Amino acid sequence: RTQPGLLDLTRNNANALVHTAVQTVANNARQAVYEQNSDVIQAFSWFSAMDSKVCPQCMALCGREWKNDKGNTPIGHSVPFQLPPIHFNDRCVLLPVTKTFKQLGLDLPKLPPGERASSLGPISADTTFDQYLQRVPKTQQNEMLGKGRADLFREGKISLNQLLDGQGRELTLKELQQKYN
């Protein structure tokens, strides 16, 4: 006889493994398409869902960009390029940042940002994760970041970008407090 919940745990672990494998194949396929279109893609941008299931590491990576060059050079930060998924059940993707119409030799106006989905409903596509997090209830901020990190965030002592060190490793609450308190 199995313990209550043991089958659920096994099923959840199997689902996480399958989901992560599918995400790996899908992200590798996207990257191959991007490589074939490198003449119009100038960078890659980390895209995270905007809901309560996103981990702090993915929150901090959301919106970060890397040049589409041989070394995938970070743009405005030092976090090394990595292809998602970076953990089990990761739902993140890298999106291409295409050249502007002007860079492509076209005399067309810039398109407006459009909208994207979030747990709050449709929001502007250029909303940062920091801006999104400021809009969710305090209890949800606490669940997503942990109370200590959420307090530092609400007090303006840290931004989500500061949750990671220069290598992309998530800093502990103690490390954040020592550095920013």
C-alpha positions as CSV (number, residue, x, y, z in Angstrom):
1,R,0.0,0.0,0.0
2,T,1.2,3.5,-0.8
3,Q,1.2,6.4,1.6
4,P,-1.6,9.1,1.0
5,G,-0.2,11.7,-1.3
6,L,2.7,9.6,-2.5
7,L,1.1,9.0,-5.8
8,D,0.3,12.7,-6.2
9,L,3.9,13.6,-5.4
10,T,5.2,11.1,-8.0
11,R,2.7,12.4,-10.6
12,N,3.7,16.0,-9.9
13,N,7.4,15.2,-10.2
14,A,6.7,13.4,-13.5
15,N,4.7,16.3,-14.8
16,A,7.5,18.7,-13.8
17,L,10.1,16.6,-15.6
18,V,8.0,16.3,-18.8
19,H,7.1,20.0,-18.7
20,T,10.8,20.9,-18.3
21,A,11.8,18.6,-21.1
22,V,9.2,20.1,-23.5
23,Q,10.3,23.6,-22.5
24,T,14.0,22.7,-23.2
25,V,13.1,21.3,-26.7
26,A,10.9,24.3,-27.5
27,N,13.5,26.9,-26.3
28,N,16.2,25.1,-28.3
29,A,14.0,25.2,-31.4
30,R,13.2,28.9,-30.9
31,Q,16.9,29.6,-30.6
32,A,17.7,27.7,-33.8
33,V,15.1,29.8,-35.6
34,Y,16.6,33.0,-34.2
35,E,20.0,31.9,-35.4
36,Q,18.6,31.5,-38.9
37,N,17.2,35.0,-38.7
38,S,20.2,36.8,-37.1
39,D,20.2,39.4,-39.8
40,V,17.0,41.0,-38.3
41,I,17.4,40.0,-34.6
42,Q,19.7,42.3,-32.6
43,A,19.2,40.9,-29.1
44,F,17.3,38.5,-26.9
45,S,15.0,39.4,-24.0
46,W,14.1,37.2,-21.0
47,F,10.3,36.9,-20.8
48,S,8.6,35.6,-17.6
49,A,4.9,35.2,-17.0
50,M,3.5,37.8,-14.7
51,D,1.8,35.8,-12.0
52,S,2.4,34.4,-8.6
53,K,4.1,31.2,-9.8
54,V,7.3,33.0,-10.9
55,C,10.4,32.4,-8.8
56,P,12.5,35.4,-7.7
57,Q,15.4,34.4,-10.0
58,C,13.0,34.5,-13.1
59,M,11.5,37.8,-11.8
60,A,15.0,39.3,-11.7
61,L,15.8,38.0,-15.2
62,C,12.6,39.3,-16.7
63,G,13.3,42.0,-19.3
64,R,17.1,41.6,-19.2
65,E,18.6,41.6,-22.7
66,W,21.7,40.1,-24.3
67,K,23.1,41.1,-27.7
68,N,22.8,38.6,-30.6
69,D,26.5,38.3,-31.0
70,K,29.0,35.5,-30.6
71,G,29.2,35.9,-26.9
72,N,25.6,37.0,-26.2
73,T,27.0,40.0,-24.4
74,P,24.8,41.3,-21.6
75,I,23.1,44.7,-22.2
76,G,23.2,46.9,-19.1
77,H,24.0,44.1,-16.6
78,S,26.6,41.4,-16.0
79,V,24.4,38.3,-15.8
80,P,25.7,35.7,-18.3
81,F,23.5,34.5,-21.1
82,Q,21.6,31.3,-20.4
83,L,18.9,29.6,-22.3
84,P,15.7,28.7,-20.3
85,P,14.6,26.6,-18.6
86,I,16.9,27.2,-15.7
87,H,14.9,25.1,-13.2
88,F,12.1,22.5,-13.1
89,N,8.8,23.8,-14.2
90,D,10.4,27.0,-15.7
91,R,7.9,28.7,-18.0
92,C,10.3,31.4,-19.2
93,V,11.4,32.0,-22.8
94,L,13.8,34.2,-24.6
95,L,12.1,36.5,-27.1
96,P,13.9,38.1,-30.1
97,V,14.4,41.8,-30.1
98,T,14.3,42.7,-33.8
99,K,16.0,45.6,-35.5
100,T,13.9,48.7,-35.7
101,F,12.2,49.7,-39.0
102,K,14.9,52.4,-39.4
103,Q,17.7,49.9,-38.9
104,L,16.1,47.8,-41.6
105,G,16.0,50.8,-44.0
106,L,12.2,51.3,-43.7
107,D,10.6,54.7,-43.2
108,L,7.8,53.5,-40.9
109,P,6.6,54.7,-37.5
110,K,7.5,52.7,-34.4
111,L,4.7,50.4,-33.3
112,P,3.1,50.9,-29.9
113,P,4.0,48.3,-27.2
114,G,0.6,46.5,-27.2
115,E,-0.5,44.3,-24.3
116,R,0.4,41.1,-22.5
117,A,-1.3,38.8,-20.1
118,S,-0.9,39.0,-16.4
119,S,-2.7,37.8,-13.3
120,L,-4.1,41.3,-13.1
121,G,-5.6,41.1,-16.6
122,P,-4.1,42.7,-19.7
123,I,-1.3,45.1,-19.0
124,S,1.0,47.1,-21.3
125,A,3.7,44.9,-22.9
126,D,6.4,47.2,-21.7
127,T,5.5,46.8,-18.0
128,T,8.5,45.6,-16.0
129,F,8.2,42.9,-13.3
130,D,9.0,45.6,-10.7
131,Q,5.9,47.6,-11.9
132,Y,3.7,44.5,-11.9
133,L,4.8,43.5,-8.4
134,Q,4.0,46.9,-7.1
135,R,0.4,46.4,-8.3
136,V,-0.3,43.1,-6.6
137,P,-1.5,42.9,-3.0
138,K,1.1,42.9,-0.2
139,T,0.2,39.3,0.8
140,Q,1.0,38.2,-2.8
141,Q,4.3,40.1,-2.7
142,N,5.2,38.2,0.5
143,E,4.3,34.8,-1.1
144,M,6.3,35.6,-4.2
145,L,9.4,37.0,-2.7
146,G,9.3,35.9,0.9
147,K,8.4,38.5,3.6
148,G,11.9,39.7,4.2
149,R,12.7,40.3,0.5
150,A,9.2,41.8,0.0
151,D,9.8,44.2,2.9
152,L,13.1,45.4,1.3
153,F,11.3,45.8,-2.1
154,R,8.4,47.8,-0.6
155,E,10.8,50.0,1.3
156,G,12.6,50.8,-2.0
157,K,15.9,49.3,-0.7
158,I,16.1,46.7,-3.5
159,S,14.7,46.3,-7.0
160,L,14.2,42.9,-8.5
161,N,17.4,43.2,-10.5
162,Q,19.3,43.2,-7.2
163,L,18.0,39.8,-6.3
164,L,20.9,38.3,-8.3
165,D,24.6,38.6,-8.2
166,G,26.7,39.3,-11.3
167,Q,26.7,35.6,-12.2
168,G,22.9,35.3,-12.1
169,R,22.9,33.5,-8.7
170,E,19.9,34.3,-6.4
171,L,21.1,36.2,-3.3
172,T,19.9,35.0,0.1
173,L,17.9,37.3,2.3
174,K,20.9,37.7,4.6
175,E,23.1,38.7,1.7
176,L,20.5,41.2,0.5
177,Q,20.2,42.7,4.0
178,Q,24.0,43.0,4.4
179,K,24.3,44.6,1.0
180,Y,21.3,47.0,0.9
181,N,20.1,47.6,4.5
